[in-house]
Amino acid sequence: MSLTFLQLAEKVLAEQNRALSVDEIWQLALSADYVAQLNSTGKTPIHTLGSKLYGACKPGVESNFVSIGNRPKRFYLRSMETTVDTESIEEPPDEPVSLELKPLLEKELHPLMAYFAQSEFQAYCKTINHQKSSKSTYAQWTHPDMVGCFFPDMEPAARELSKALGSPKLRLYSFELKRHLTFQNLRESFFQAVSNSSWANEGYLCASKISADLDFRSELQRLSNSFGIGVIEFDLNDPDSTAILYQAKEHELDWNAINKLCEINTDFEVFLHRVRADLNNNEPRVEKYDRVETAEKIKEMLATAGKQS
């Protein structure tokens, strides 16, 4: 009998009757030979397990799982709430590193975006290098900082029929990254995201610092509702606490925009070739996309970047 990732986690947690991290669940599943029963052929199954568990514990999601703590976050079953010892779970004694020492560059946020996209959307990301864009053709067309693709987890027969009918259920994402969002740069940043995301199924404007001013948040939400652009706020000290403030609206792919982006940027063209190849092979080549680091590694990278002069 095959197992899903959540079924695997449920078996391990029920047997251990205690809160466990993703790494602990995975190691115990390996020891019990449950991993061999997984209905998956992905290259990084532990990342998939983590993204499934984080998704199952998000607010508003009905599931059997509950999360607690950070660094690392641990999980237990809702049926264990009266028996699991949550009070003995202690956070590491060190204080979170403050990242106010130096404003981060937008490119230093890319690993955090790749991690969140994999965790939240199960999407693989690719950085788009602006320097590879042609300046002479379609100057009015711009492109996002990062793009992403979700590959559907389908049974082989359903996947083949989907491709035969010309309607594979993949999803393309566009991410525009900013260090901060305030009234000073809101209009320019937002409409840059609108322009850069017109081709995608979902487009997002993402920043590490977003003004908490009530009037600003009201205007940001109005723009999001009007144009269908989602907003993501990064948490630099805890990547797992990164959140979608406003959900993007789903759009049909704009093939004219996709075609023009291919003409002006070679990174985007290579990304589409990669997606097509992975769709034909029924499995994404994860090493061809931006590397997905662990949450701890990302915090180390951001802390190092914040200390540099």
C-alpha positions in Angstrom: 0.0 0.0 0.0 1.4 3.4 -1.0 1.5 6.4 1.4 1.1 10.1 0.9 3.5 12.4 2.7 0.9 13.4 5.2 0.0 9.8 5.8 3.6 9.0 6.4 3.9 11.8 8.9 0.7 10.7 10.7 2.0 7.2 11.1 5.3 8.3 12.6 3.7 10.9 14.9 1.1 8.4 16.1 3.8 5.8 16.9 6.0 8.3 18.7 3.2 10.2 20.5 5.3 13.4 20.7 6.0 16.5 18.8 8.7 16.1 16.1 10.5 18.2 13.6 10.4 17.5 9.8 14.0 16.1 10.0 13.0 13.8 13.0 9.9 12.6 11.2 11.9 11.8 8.1 14.6 9.9 9.9 12.1 7.8 11.8 10.2 7.1 8.6 13.5 5.9 7.0 14.1 3.7 10.0 10.6 2.2 9.8 10.9 1.8 6.0 7.9 4.0 5.4 9.7 6.1 2.8 9.8 3.1 0.5 5.9 3.2 0.5 5.8 6.8 -0.6 3.8 7.5 -3.7 6.5 9.9 -5.0 9.6 9.9 -7.2 10.7 13.5 -6.4 14.4 14.3 -6.0 14.0 16.1 -2.6 11.2 14.2 -0.7 12.2 15.8 2.7 11.4 19.2 1.3 8.1 18.0 0.0 7.3 16.5 3.4 8.1 19.8 5.1 6.0 21.9 2.6 3.0 19.5 3.1 3.2 19.7 6.9 3.6 23.5 6.9 0.7 23.8 4.5 -1.5 21.5 6.7 -0.9 23.8 9.7 -1.7 27.1 8.1 -4.6 29.1 9.6 -7.9 28.2 8.1 -6.7 24.8 6.9 -8.6 21.8 8.4 -6.2 19.0 9.1 -5.0 16.4 11.7 -1.8 18.3 12.3 -0.7 21.0 14.8 2.6 22.9 14.8 4.4 24.3 17.8 7.6 26.4 18.3 10.3 27.5 15.9 13.9 26.8 15.2 12.9 24.1 14.4 9.1 24.0 14.2 7.6 20.7 15.5 4.4 18.9 14.6 2.0 16.6 16.4 -1.5 15.2 15.7 -4.6 17.0 16.9 -5.7 13.8 18.6 -2.6 14.0 20.7 -3.4 17.5 22.2 -4.3 16.1 25.6 -1.3 13.7 25.8 1.6 15.4 24.0 4.1 17.3 26.3 4.3 20.7 24.7 5.5 22.5 27.8 8.9 20.7 27.7 9.6 21.9 24.2 12.1 24.7 24.7 13.2 27.2 22.1 17.0 27.7 21.6 18.4 30.2 24.1 20.0 32.5 21.5 18.1 35.6 20.5 17.0 36.1 16.9 19.7 37.9 14.9 18.6 41.5 14.1 18.9 42.2 10.4 18.7 46.0 10.7 22.4 46.4 10.5 22.5 46.9 6.7 19.6 47.1 4.2 19.6 43.8 2.3 20.0 43.8 -1.5 17.0 42.5 -3.4 19.2 39.6 -4.7 19.9 38.6 -1.2 16.2 37.9 -0.7 16.1 35.3 -3.6 16.9 32.2 -1.4 14.1 33.2 0.9 11.7 33.5 -2.0 12.7 30.1 -3.4 12.2 28.5 0.0 8.7 30.1 0.5 7.6 29.3 -3.1 8.5 25.7 -2.5 6.8 25.6 0.9 3.7 27.5 0.1 3.1 26.7 -3.6 5.2 23.6 -4.1 6.7 25.6 -7.0 10.3 25.6 -8.3 11.8 29.0 -8.8 14.3 30.5 -11.2 16.0 33.9 -10.9 15.7 36.1 -14.0 18.8 38.1 -14.7 17.8 41.6 -15.8 21.3 42.1 -17.4 20.5 39.4 -19.9 17.6 41.5 -21.4 17.7 43.1 -24.7 17.4 46.9 -24.5 16.6 47.4 -28.2 13.4 45.5 -28.6 10.1 45.8 -26.8 11.6 48.3 -24.4 8.2 48.8 -22.8 8.2 45.1 -21.6 9.9 44.3 -18.3 10.2 41.1 -16.4 10.0 39.8 -12.8 12.9 39.1 -10.5 11.9 35.5 -10.1 9.6 33.1 -11.8 8.2 29.8 -10.6 6.4 26.7 -11.8 4.1 24.2 -10.0 4.1 20.7 -11.5 0.9 18.8 -10.7 1.2 15.6 -8.7 -0.9 13.3 -10.8 -1.2 9.6 -11.5 0.6 8.6 -14.7 -2.6 7.8 -16.6 -4.2 11.2 -15.7 -1.0 13.0 -16.5 -0.7 11.5 -19.9 -4.3 12.3 -20.7 -3.9 15.8 -19.5 -0.9 16.3 -21.9 -2.7 14.6 -24.7 -5.7 17.0 -24.3 -3.3 20.0 -24.2 -4.2 21.1 -20.7 -1.5 20.1 -18.3 -2.4 21.5 -14.8 0.9 23.3 -14.2 0.9 26.8 -12.8 3.3 29.7 -13.5 4.2 32.3 -10.9 5.8 35.8 -11.1 7.6 37.4 -8.2 8.7 41.0 -7.9 11.0 41.5 -5.0 11.5 44.7 -3.0 13.5 45.5 0.1 10.7 47.7 1.5 7.2 49.0 0.7 6.0 52.4 1.9 3.9 55.2 0.4 7.0 56.6 -1.2 7.5 53.6 -3.5 4.1 51.9 -3.5 2.8 53.1 -6.8 6.0 52.5 -8.7 6.6 49.1 -7.1 3.0 47.9 -7.5 2.6 48.8 -11.1 6.0 47.3 -11.9 4.6 44.1 -10.4 1.4 44.4 -12.5 3.4 44.9 -15.7 5.9 42.1 -14.9 3.2 39.6 -13.9 0.7 40.0 -16.7 1.8 36.8 -18.3 1.5 34.5 -15.3 -1.2 32.5 -13.6 -0.4 34.4 -10.3 1.7 37.4 -9.7 3.1 38.6 -6.4 4.8 41.7 -5.0 7.1 40.7 -2.2 9.1 42.7 0.4 10.9 42.2 3.7 9.6 45.4 5.3 6.0 46.6 4.6 4.7 49.7 6.3 2.2 48.9 9.0 0.5 52.3 8.6 -3.3 51.7 8.4 -3.8 54.0 5.5 -1.0 52.4 3.6 -2.3 48.8 4.3 -5.7 49.9 3.1 -4.3 51.3 -0.1 -2.2 48.2 -0.6 -5.2 46.0 -0.2 -7.3 48.1 -2.6 -4.6 47.9 -5.3 -4.3 44.1 -4.7 -8.1 43.6 -5.1 -8.3 45.9 -8.1 -5.4 44.3 -10.1 -5.2 40.8 -8.7 -1.6 41.1 -7.6 -0.8 39.3 -4.4 1.4 40.6 -1.6 4.0 38.6 0.4 5.8 39.8 3.5 9.1 38.1 4.2 10.1 37.4 7.8 13.9 37.6 7.8 14.4 36.1 11.2 12.0 33.1 10.6 11.5 32.1 7.0 8.6 29.8 8.1 6.7 32.9 9.3 6.8 34.5 5.9 3.1 35.2 5.0 0.8 36.1 2.1 -0.9 39.3 3.1 -3.2 39.4 0.1 -3.8 36.4 -2.2 -3.2 36.9 -5.9 -6.1 36.3 -8.3 -5.7 33.5 -10.8 -5.4 34.5 -14.5 -5.1 32.6 -17.8 -1.6 32.6 -19.2 -1.0 35.5 -21.6 0.9 33.8 -24.5 1.7 37.1 -26.3 3.4 38.4 -23.2 5.2 35.1 -22.7 6.4 35.2 -26.3 7.8 38.8 -25.9 9.5 37.9 -22.6 11.3 35.1 -24.4 12.5 37.5 -27.1 14.0 39.9 -24.6 15.4 37.7 -21.9 17.4 34.5 -22.4 16.9 33.4 -18.7 13.1 33.4 -19.2 13.4 31.5 -22.4 15.7 28.8 -20.8 13.2 28.6 -17.9 10.3 27.8 -20.3 12.4 25.1 -22.1 13.2 23.6 -18.7 9.5 23.5 -17.7 8.6 21.9 -21.0 11.3 19.2 -20.6 10.3 18.5 -17.0 6.6 18.2 -18.1 7.5 15.7 -20.8 9.7 13.7 -18.4 7.0 13.8 -15.7 9.5 14.9 -13.1 11.2 18.3 -12.4 15.0 18.4 -12.5 15.3 20.3 -9.2 19.0 21.0 -9.8 18.1 23.2 -12.8 16.1 25.6 -10.6 17.2 27.9 -7.8 18.5 25.9 -4.9 16.1 25.5 -2.0 18.0 25.9 1.2 16.8 24.9 4.7 15.3 27.6 6.9 18.3 27.6 9.2 20.7 28.0 6.3 18.7 30.9 4.9 18.8 32.7 8.4 22.5 32.3 8.4 22.8 33.7 4.9 20.6 36.7 5.7 22.4 37.3 9.0 25.8 37.3 7.2 24.5 39.7 4.5 23.1 42.0 7.2 26.5 42.2 9.0 28.5 43.1 5.8 29.4 46.7 5.3 
